[in-house]
Every structure is written in C-alpha cells, then in structure tokens.
Amino acid sequence: MAKTRREDMRWHLLSAINLSRPAGIYTEPLLAIVRAVYPDATHQEVRVNLDYLEEREMVRISKDPVDRWTVDLTRTGIDFVEYNIDAQPGVSRPKITQA
C-alpha cells in the first residue's frame, strides 16, 4: 500500500510540475495538489518524493535561504510525462490506452 501511494504521488507531482512549466513551482501548491488525492499527505512526504525524483534526474530542486523549494522538470522529466521515454520504476505513470 505504501509503495503504491509513493509511486502514485510521484506521478501526480510530475504532472503538476509539468503544468507549471516553464516557471517551476513551489512545494506549497504541490502539497495542495497531492492532498486532493491523499488528504493526509504531509509537506515532508512531498519533499521526500521530490528528492527521489531529483535523484532520478527527473526534477531540479532549487532551495532558497529560508528552505523554500522551487521545483522544475528536467529534460528526462519532460520526456517521461510526455510519454516519450519508457516508464521508469518507482513512478506509477498511467498507461495510454486507445479506444
């Protein structure tokens, strides 16, 4: 259950960050978006998953002196959310189905 939540949350984060392009987005609105799906989500949980995505080179995180994070997609992140590269383990990207 925790694995599903983590992987699903990462997809929601990537999708929201994609919508913020090219400006990037702070973690506060990302938390609000994630809470639409997981009402008990925490800011720390969002940061942990963003950290994971940064390790996977899918997002770029900028931290200001008051520890506020701004997040943007990398080229790999953009290709992933636009379905231009294969699915990455650790992120539950929905499959595209054709009707």
ZAMARGU-4260 file (C-alpha; in steps of 0.2 Angstrom, whole numbers, plus 5000, padded with zeros to 4 digits):
<rodrens>
0) 5000/5000/5000 | 5014/5012/5004 | 5023/5008/4988 | 5008/5012/4978 | 5005/5028/4987
5) 5023/5033/4984 | 5023/5029/4966 | 5006/5037/4963 | 5011/5053/4972 | 5027/5054/4962
10) 5016/5054/4946 | 5005/5067/4952 | 5020/5078/4957 | 5027/5076/4940 | 5011/5080/4931
15) 5008/5096/4942 | 5026/5102/4939 | 5024/5099/4920 | 5009/5111/4921 | 5020/5124/4929
20) 5032/5125/4915 | 5042/5135/4911 | 5042/5144/4928 | 5043/5130/4940 | 5033/5128/4956
25) 5035/5129/4975 | 5031/5114/4986 | 5016/5123/4995 | 5005/5122/4979 | 5011/5104/4976
30) 5006/5099/4993 | 4988/5106/4990 | 4988/5096/4974 | 4994/5080/4982 | 4981/5082/4996
35) 4967/5082/4983 | 4971/5064/4981 | 4979/5060/4998 | 4971/5071/5011 | 4983/5066/5024
40) 4999/5070/5014 | 5012/5080/5023 | 5025/5093/5016 | 5039/5081/5022 | 5031/5067/5012
45) 5031/5078/4996 | 5049/5083/4999 | 5055/5065/5001 | 5046/5061/4985 | 5053/5076/4976
50) 5071/5071/4982 | 5068/5054/4975 | 5063/5062/4958 | 5079/5073/4959 | 5090/5058/4962
55) 5082/5050/4946 | 5086/5066/4937 | 5068/5070/4933 | 5066/5086/4943 | 5078/5100/4948
60) 5076/5107/4965 | 5081/5125/4970 | 5082/5129/4988 | 5082/5147/4994 | 5090/5153/5011
65) 5073/5151/5020 | 5072/5132/5015 | 5058/5135/5002 | 5060/5124/4987 | 5056/5128/4969
70) 5054/5113/4958 | 5056/5111/4939 | 5056/5097/4927 | 5072/5091/4918 | 5073/5085/4901
75) 5071/5067/4907 | 5056/5073/4917 | 5048/5081/4902 | 5051/5066/4891 | 5043/5055/4905
80) 5027/5065/4907 | 5025/5067/4888 | 5027/5048/4886 | 5042/5050/4875 | 5053/5038/4886
85) 5049/5021/4893 | 5041/5020/4910 | 5053/5022/4925 | 5052/5011/4940 | 5046/5020/4956
90) 5033/5031/4947 | 5016/5024/4943 | 5013/5033/4926 | 4996/5028/4919 | 4996/5018/4903
95) 4990/5026/4887 | 4975/5016/4880 | 4967/5018/4863 | 4949/5017/4862
</rodrens>
